[in-house]
């Protein structure tokens, strides 16, 4: 649950997050979560890296190796809602992510993986992965926080937004053609198990599907809300 506060998302329920890596992206994620009122612990083997955090950062700074269980325990990993591994090394991120998921039972685990082939393997094992592109921080936050949609592009000239939406269970079994007609939107493609599917005429919504939708900017919030509620079927 969230409330609006001076233009920023502020969640009514504070959660605990653990971030491995206090580089540019890691520090940005930790700062954002801290500003939203969450409890945050950020881990780095180099204490100098913590200088990237703002002076008013109220979270916990943990010095140590991110895949060391004792270090993770000092970061209160057992209480974490989500864990993000964003160090500079694939091996460190993969190992830390697997420990967080398999040893400590964290469901929401995100890892930055530079090797695209390895990233796909670990995605199939239940570890969300992102590549080091300009939107890494926002993409990781999307996967860590309990949100079901994200604006991935906004055309300010033509007032059009592209949304990535995960429909609620109410929409399971509906065809994409039905959804387009019900909401008067255009679905560009569907993301499923790390693959993009464009043949909308034969697909129905399954658990975990991501819909990439093109909508008028003024209707974006309305469409986001609609996917969280039961569909309003036509008579």
FENQUI-V692381 format. One record per run of one state. SS is the DSSP state (@ for helix, = for strand, . for the rest). FROM is the first residue (numbers start at 1). TO is the last residue. If there is no record, write none. Layout:
<<SS:FROM:TO> <SS:FROM:TO>>
This chain:
<<.:1:1> <=:2:5> <.:6:7> <=:8:11> <.:12:15> <=:16:20> <.:21:23> <@:24:35> <.:36:38> <=:39:44> <.:45:46> <@:47:52> <.:53:59> <=:60:63> <.:64:68> <@:69:74> <.:75:76> <@:77:79> <=:80:85> <.:86:89> <@:90:103> <.:104:107> <=:108:112> <.:113:115> <@:116:124> <.:125:127> <=:128:130> <.:131:135> <@:136:144> <.:145:148> <=:149:155> <.:156:159> <=:160:165> <.:166:168> <@:169:171> <.:172:174> <=:175:175> <@:176:183> <.:184:185> <=:186:192> <.:193:194> <=:195:197> <.:198:199> <@:200:202> <.:203:203> <=:204:204> <.:205:209> <=:210:216> <@:217:226> <.:227:235>>
